[in-house]
Amino acid sequence: MADVFKALADPTRRIILDELAERDGQTLFELCGRLLMVHGLSSSRQAISQHLELLEAAGLIDSRREGRYKFHHINTTPLESIFERWLNKPGTAGTEGRGENDENPPDKRVR
């Protein structure tokens, strides 16, 4: 799981994941173009390729080769395990103490 957090720690890798979530199955060339045009990131193809390798090693993307092209796809399975571990439990994310008789409902809590 540490490799997933390491992969997510870098803002460029998070943007790459955002791009693949929006338009899955992109090649390195397509990703580099979209990162420049949409996000203003002018990283080299080699740098983006290294980011993709780290994301793939963490299990956050899968790739498939078709001839000369390598297509990259987002894989959310590692994120689901994080969600299940910390966020999908009763009483998490500030849900405790929000019963019907609560004096300070969530939108009216005293700060």
C-alpha positions as CSV (number, residue, x, y, z in Angstrom):
1,M,0.0,0.0,0.0
2,A,3.0,2.3,0.6
3,D,3.7,2.3,-3.2
4,V,0.2,3.5,-3.9
5,F,0.6,6.5,-1.5
6,K,4.0,7.2,-3.0
7,A,2.5,7.2,-6.5
8,L,-0.3,9.5,-5.4
9,A,2.0,11.9,-3.6
10,D,3.2,13.5,-6.8
11,P,0.9,16.1,-8.4
12,T,1.9,15.2,-12.0
13,R,1.0,11.5,-11.4
14,R,-2.4,12.6,-9.9
15,I,-3.0,14.7,-13.1
16,I,-2.1,11.7,-15.2
17,L,-4.7,9.6,-13.3
18,D,-7.2,12.4,-13.7
19,E,-6.6,12.3,-17.5
20,L,-7.0,8.6,-17.7
21,A,-10.1,8.7,-15.6
22,E,-11.6,11.2,-18.0
23,R,-10.3,9.5,-21.2
24,D,-9.1,6.0,-20.6
25,G,-6.8,4.1,-22.9
26,Q,-4.4,6.9,-24.0
27,T,-0.9,6.4,-25.4
28,L,2.2,8.2,-24.1
29,F,2.0,10.6,-27.0
30,E,-1.7,11.4,-26.3
31,L,-1.0,11.9,-22.6
32,C,1.9,14.3,-23.2
33,G,-0.3,16.3,-25.6
34,R,-3.2,16.6,-23.2
35,L,-0.9,17.4,-20.2
36,L,0.5,20.3,-22.2
37,M,-2.7,21.6,-23.7
38,V,-5.1,21.0,-20.8
39,H,-2.8,21.4,-17.8
40,G,0.1,23.4,-19.1
41,L,2.6,20.7,-18.0
42,S,5.5,20.6,-20.4
43,S,7.3,17.5,-19.1
44,S,9.4,15.4,-21.5
45,R,8.1,12.2,-22.8
46,Q,10.7,10.4,-20.8
47,A,9.6,12.0,-17.6
48,I,5.9,11.1,-18.3
49,S,7.0,7.6,-19.2
50,Q,8.8,7.3,-15.8
51,H,5.6,8.5,-14.0
52,L,3.6,5.9,-15.9
53,E,6.0,3.1,-14.9
54,L,5.7,4.1,-11.2
55,L,1.9,4.2,-11.5
56,E,1.9,0.8,-13.1
57,A,4.2,-0.6,-10.5
58,A,1.8,0.7,-7.8
59,G,-1.1,-1.0,-9.7
60,L,-2.9,2.2,-10.4
61,I,-2.7,1.8,-14.2
62,D,-2.6,-1.2,-16.5
63,S,-1.1,-1.0,-20.0
64,R,-1.6,-3.1,-23.1
65,R,0.5,-3.2,-26.3
66,E,-1.0,-3.1,-29.8
67,G,1.8,-3.1,-32.4
68,R,3.9,0.0,-31.8
69,Y,1.4,1.6,-29.4
70,K,1.1,1.1,-25.7
71,F,-2.3,2.1,-24.2
72,H,-2.7,3.0,-20.6
73,H,-5.8,2.4,-18.5
74,I,-6.6,3.5,-15.0
75,N,-7.1,0.7,-12.4
76,T,-9.0,1.8,-9.3
77,T,-8.6,-1.5,-7.4
78,P,-5.8,-0.2,-5.1
79,L,-7.9,2.8,-4.2
80,E,-10.8,0.6,-3.3
81,S,-8.7,-1.2,-0.7
82,I,-7.8,2.2,0.8
83,F,-11.5,3.2,0.8
84,E,-12.5,-0.1,2.4
85,R,-9.8,0.1,5.1
86,W,-10.5,3.7,6.3
87,L,-13.5,5.3,4.7
88,N,-16.2,2.6,4.4
89,K,-16.8,1.9,8.1
90,P,-19.6,3.0,10.2
91,G,-18.7,6.0,12.3
92,T,-16.0,7.3,10.0
93,A,-15.6,10.5,8.1
94,G,-17.3,12.5,10.9
95,T,-20.6,10.5,10.9
96,E,-20.5,9.6,14.6
97,G,-22.8,11.6,16.8
98,R,-25.2,12.6,14.1
99,G,-28.4,11.1,15.4
100,E,-31.9,12.6,15.2
101,N,-31.6,14.1,18.6
102,D,-28.3,15.9,17.9
103,E,-28.3,19.4,19.3
104,N,-25.9,20.6,16.6
105,P,-26.7,19.0,13.3
106,P,-23.8,18.9,10.8
107,D,-24.7,22.2,9.2
108,K,-25.3,24.0,12.5
109,R,-22.4,22.7,14.6
110,V,-20.7,25.1,16.9
111,R,-17.1,25.8,15.8
